[in-house]
Amino acid sequence: MKNIKKCFMLAVCIFTASSLFGQQKDWAQFGRYAEANKTVKTPSKVVFMGNSITDGWWSTDSLFFKTNGFIGRGISGQTTAEMLVRFRADVINLKPKAVVILAGTNDIAQNNGYIAMENILGNIISMVELAKANNIDAILCSVLPAYEFGWRKGLEPAGKIIELNKMIKAYADCNKLTYIDYHSRLADERGGLPEKYSKDGVHPTLDGYKIMEEILLPALKRY
């Protein structure tokens, strides 16, 4: 009888632990593209890794992706740390020829708390190194301009974005990587994203994305 009770209690503990584990938050949001990734024909062409700007790119101009055979893997609100965690699932496993990395906005916005510039760059470098190790060309993009973050006011991001972009470009140049400079073309005199390209000063409108496509496409022609 005692053994039966012990077995029962053990089973209850295992079930409870499993249930709690299953309820834990999917911090890096692996589930967002889990099903879509299963349908991707590998090897693929180009994967776009990013945050809400990349996520919104697909929803705003999906024809750009479909026509060119590109795959969007942006997730709203994500920092470079979260992108790095899901890089294998959402990039490497799709076996693309190249990955376009647009990241850093939410790090500067401190979505997960303060992070030093060198650590933001470090996460981006780690993604590049993972790409290289898997024979994937990494294309690095400048962070888009922003004068203010509507959800996190008072951080004065314009200058910080310029600083991070200089670091990303220096790394790209040193390692002979393609660097895509959206910032110079899109920024206004305050270092922000003007109304003609954005409704909230952070996320591009269709007109904004069209400018980005014009800048980026020449670098992707060989893929």
N, C-alpha and C positions, 0 to 999 in steps of 0.2 A: 504493500500500500504506500509506504514511504517513497519507494522508487517511482511509483506512478505519479505521486504528487511532485516529486523533483523534476520528472520529465515534463509534467504539465507546466510548472513554473518556468522551466527553461524555455519551453516553446512560447509561452506568453512573453517572456523577456525578448526573445529573438524577434517575435512578431512586432512588439512595441518599438524596438530599435529600428526595424526595417521601415515601419510606418513613419516614424519621425524622420528618418533619413530621406524617405521619399517626399516628405513635405518641405524639406529644406529648399531655400531659394536657389534657383539656377543662376548663380551670381554672374557668370559670363554669358548667359543666355545661349547655351549650346542648342537648346530646343528650338530656337527661332528658325534656323535653317536646316534642322536635322532631316526632315522629310524631303525638302527641296534638294538637298545634297545627294540623296539617294538616286535622284532622277538625272543628275548631271552625267553627260557622256564624257568620259575621260579618254585621252587627255583633253582638257579644255583650253580656251584661248587666253583670256585675260580676266582675272578676278579683281574686283574693287573692294578693298578693305577699308572700313571707316566707321564714322558715327552717323548722326542724323543727317548730316549734309550728304553723305553717300546714300543713306537710306532714302532720303527725299529725292535724290537724283533719279532713282529708279521709278518712284511713284509719279514724279513730275514729267519725266521724259523717258518712259520705258522703251520707246521706239529706238532711242540711241543705243540702248543695250541689246535689244533684239536684233536690230539691223546689223550690228557689228559682231554679234556673238559674244558679248561681254556678260559677265556674271556679277551682280551686285550683292555684296555681303556687308552692308552697313547696318549698324544697330544704334538707334537713338540713345543719346546720353552716355555712350561708352567712352571710357578713357583708354589710353594706350595699354594700360595693364590688362584690361578686360579683353582687348583685341589680341594681345599677345597670348593670353590663355587659350583663346579659341582659334588661333592661327592655324593649327594643324587640322582641325575639323573643317574649317570654312575656307581654307586656302590650299594647304599642302595636299590634302586628300583628294582635291579636285584636279590635281596634276596640271595646273595651268602653265602656259609658257611664260607668263608675266603676272605680277601683282602690282596694282596701283594702291599705294598707301597714303591716305589722307587722314591724319590724326594729330591730336594735340589740343583741340579747342576745349574739350571738357576737362582736360588736365589743368589748363590755365583757369578754367571756371571753377576749379576745385570741387568737382562733382563728388569725388570720393575723399575730399580733404586736400590739404596742401601737398604739393609734390615739387621738388626742385627741378629746374630746367634741365640739368644734366641727367636727371633720372627719367624725365620724359623722353629725352633723346635716347637714353639707354634702352628704353622699351622699344623704340622705333628701330634702333640698331639690332636688337635681338630678333625682331621680325625679319629684318634684312638678312641676318645671318642664317636664320631658319630657311628662308627662301633660297639663298645661295647653296646651302647644304643639300637642297632638293632640286637643284638645277632650274630654279625659277628666277627670272630676271625681276629685280625689285625697282620700281619707279617711285621716287619720293616726291610728294607734293608739298607746296607751301601751305601753311594754315591760312584759311581765308581771313580777311580783315574783319575786325569787330571793335566798335568803339565802346560798347556796353553790352553786357549779358543781361537780358530781361529777367532771367530767373536767378541771377546772382549779381546784383548791382554793387557798385562801389569798388570793383577789383581793378578798374582801369586797364583793360586787357590790350589795348592797341599797341603800346610799346612792348609789352611782353611777347605778343605775337611776332612782332618784327624781330625781337631778340631770338626767339625760338627758330624762326625761319632762317636766320643767319647761320645758326648752328646746324640745322638740317642741310642747308646748301653746302656749308663747309665740309660736312661729312660726305655728302654726295660727290662733291668735286674731288675730294681726297681719294675716294674709292671708285671713281669713274662710273658713277651711277647717274642715271637720268634724273634731273631735278625739274619739276614742273612749277613754274612761278605764276600762280593765279593772283597772288597778292598785289603785285605791281600794277596789274591791269584792272583790278576790281576796286582797289582802295580809293577813298576820297581824301580830301585834304586833312581830315582828322584821323586818318588811319582806320576809318570805319567802312562798312559796306553800305553804299548809298541806296536810297529808296528805289531807284530805277532797277536795281538788281536784287533787292530784298525788301520784304514787308516788315521784318522784325530786326533787321540789322545784323543777323547771323546766318539765316538760312536763305539760300538763293531762290529767286523766282525762276520761271522758265527762261527769261532773258539772261539771268545770271548764269544758269547752267549752259546756255548756248555759248556764252563767252568761254566758259571752262572747256567745253567740248572743242571749240576752235583752237584753244591753246594745247590741249592734250592729244588730240587725234593724230597729228603728225608723228608723235613719238610712238604711237601704237600701230602704225601702218605695217611695220615689218612682222607683226604677229598675226 
